[in-house]
Amino acid sequence: MTDIDFAKLKTAFDQLPPGSKADIRRVAAPEDLDWCPAFYRLLPPGIKPNDQWKRIIFLLPWAAHIPGARPLGRAMHDNRIAEMRVFQMAKSEFPQDIIHLRRILRQMKTSLDWTDFGQSLFYWCDDRKKAILRDYFYTSKEE
């Protein structure tokens, strides 16, 4: 795994001036961050922009950080996100999958553990999406 402190990154985002946070919230897709000065301010020193960082920073505005918060799939289930929307996100390719995930996060207005969520976004792949699906459906079987 990586030693990046995603919770600290979330805190850095939360401490940006309102206009900078709004600039990140307004981008339509992760690749639009290339034209957003706040994106570069949030990158760790010496890190060049790439899709990993775009995924993370694109989603920073849409979920608060609470250590030990429930996993994303469980949060989706608890917030009654439709199966169709969860599968739509999971089956899409980058950047559309992240755009779908942002829509879901905006609807949920939830808190996540950015330590875990940031790792998932940094190493985003089909296995990470399947883990979200498992958490979503495993939760529904527990009830």
C-alpha positions as CSV (number, residue, x, y, z in Angstrom):
1,M,0.0,0.0,0.0
2,T,1.0,3.6,-0.1
3,D,2.0,5.9,2.8
4,I,0.0,8.8,1.5
5,D,-2.2,10.4,4.2
6,F,-5.5,10.8,2.5
7,A,-7.2,12.1,5.6
8,K,-4.6,14.9,5.7
9,L,-5.3,15.6,2.0
10,K,-9.1,15.9,2.9
11,T,-8.2,18.3,5.7
12,A,-6.1,20.3,3.3
13,F,-9.0,20.5,0.9
14,D,-11.4,21.6,3.7
15,Q,-8.9,24.4,4.6
16,L,-8.8,25.8,1.1
17,P,-10.4,29.2,0.5
18,P,-14.1,28.9,-0.5
19,G,-13.4,30.0,-4.1
20,S,-10.8,27.2,-4.6
21,K,-13.1,24.6,-3.1
22,A,-15.8,25.8,-5.5
23,D,-13.5,25.5,-8.4
24,I,-12.9,21.8,-7.7
25,R,-16.7,21.2,-7.1
26,R,-17.5,22.8,-10.5
27,V,-15.3,20.7,-12.7
28,A,-17.5,18.4,-14.9
29,A,-14.9,15.5,-15.2
30,P,-11.6,14.6,-13.6
31,E,-9.6,15.7,-16.7
32,D,-11.0,19.2,-16.2
33,L,-8.9,19.5,-13.1
34,D,-5.9,20.2,-15.3
35,W,-7.4,23.8,-15.6
36,C,-8.0,24.3,-11.9
37,P,-5.2,25.9,-9.8
38,A,-6.5,24.4,-6.6
39,F,-5.8,20.9,-8.0
40,Y,-2.1,21.7,-8.2
41,R,-2.1,23.2,-4.7
42,L,-3.4,20.0,-3.3
43,L,-0.9,17.7,-5.0
44,P,1.9,16.6,-2.7
45,P,5.3,18.3,-3.4
46,G,7.1,16.7,-6.4
47,I,4.0,14.8,-7.6
48,K,3.0,15.2,-11.2
49,P,-0.7,15.2,-12.1
50,N,-2.1,11.8,-13.1
51,D,-5.4,9.9,-13.2
52,Q,-4.8,8.6,-9.6
53,W,-4.7,12.1,-8.2
54,K,-7.5,13.4,-10.4
55,R,-9.8,10.6,-9.1
56,I,-9.0,11.5,-5.5
57,I,-9.2,15.3,-5.8
58,F,-12.3,15.2,-8.0
59,L,-14.2,13.5,-5.2
60,L,-12.7,15.4,-2.1
61,P,-15.7,17.8,-1.9
62,W,-18.3,15.1,-1.8
63,A,-17.7,13.1,1.4
64,A,-16.6,14.2,4.8
65,H,-13.9,12.3,6.7
66,I,-14.7,10.3,9.8
67,P,-12.1,7.8,11.0
68,G,-13.6,4.3,11.1
69,A,-16.7,5.3,9.0
70,R,-18.6,2.5,7.3
71,P,-17.3,1.3,3.9
72,L,-18.6,3.0,0.8
73,G,-20.8,0.0,-0.3
74,R,-22.5,-0.1,3.0
75,A,-23.0,3.6,3.0
76,M,-24.6,3.3,-0.5
77,H,-26.9,0.6,0.8
78,D,-27.8,2.5,4.0
79,N,-28.6,5.6,1.9
80,R,-30.9,3.5,-0.4
81,I,-28.8,4.1,-3.6
82,A,-30.5,2.0,-6.3
83,E,-28.7,-1.2,-7.4
84,M,-28.8,0.1,-11.0
85,R,-26.8,3.2,-10.1
86,V,-24.2,1.1,-8.1
87,F,-23.8,-1.2,-11.1
88,Q,-23.7,1.7,-13.5
89,M,-20.7,3.0,-11.6
90,A,-19.0,-0.4,-11.2
91,K,-19.3,-1.3,-14.9
92,S,-18.2,2.0,-16.4
93,E,-14.6,2.8,-17.3
94,F,-12.6,5.8,-16.2
95,P,-13.6,8.7,-16.2
96,Q,-17.3,7.8,-16.4
97,D,-17.1,5.5,-13.4
98,I,-15.8,8.4,-11.2
99,I,-18.4,10.8,-12.6
100,H,-21.1,8.2,-11.6
101,L,-19.5,7.8,-8.2
102,R,-19.5,11.6,-7.7
103,R,-23.2,11.7,-8.5
104,I,-23.8,9.0,-5.9
105,L,-21.7,10.8,-3.2
106,R,-23.5,14.1,-3.9
107,Q,-26.9,12.3,-3.4
108,M,-25.7,10.6,-0.2
109,K,-24.1,13.5,1.6
110,T,-22.2,11.0,3.6
111,S,-19.0,10.7,5.6
112,L,-16.3,8.1,4.7
113,D,-13.0,7.1,6.2
114,W,-10.7,8.9,3.7
115,T,-7.8,6.7,4.8
116,D,-9.5,3.7,3.3
117,F,-11.5,5.5,0.6
118,G,-8.4,7.4,-0.6
119,Q,-6.5,4.1,-1.0
120,S,-9.4,2.6,-3.0
121,L,-9.4,5.6,-5.3
122,F,-5.6,5.7,-5.6
123,Y,-5.6,2.0,-6.7
124,W,-8.9,2.1,-8.4
125,C,-9.6,-1.0,-10.5
126,D,-12.3,-3.6,-11.1
127,D,-11.4,-5.4,-7.8
128,R,-12.0,-2.2,-5.9
129,K,-15.4,-1.8,-7.6
130,K,-16.2,-5.4,-6.8
131,A,-15.4,-4.8,-3.2
132,I,-17.9,-1.9,-3.2
133,L,-20.5,-4.2,-4.7
134,R,-19.8,-6.9,-2.1
135,D,-20.2,-4.4,0.7
136,Y,-23.4,-3.2,-0.8
137,F,-25.0,-6.6,-1.2
138,Y,-23.5,-8.2,1.8
139,T,-25.1,-5.5,3.9
140,S,-28.5,-6.1,2.4
141,K,-28.3,-9.8,3.3
142,E,-27.6,-9.0,7.0
143,E,-30.9,-7.3,7.5
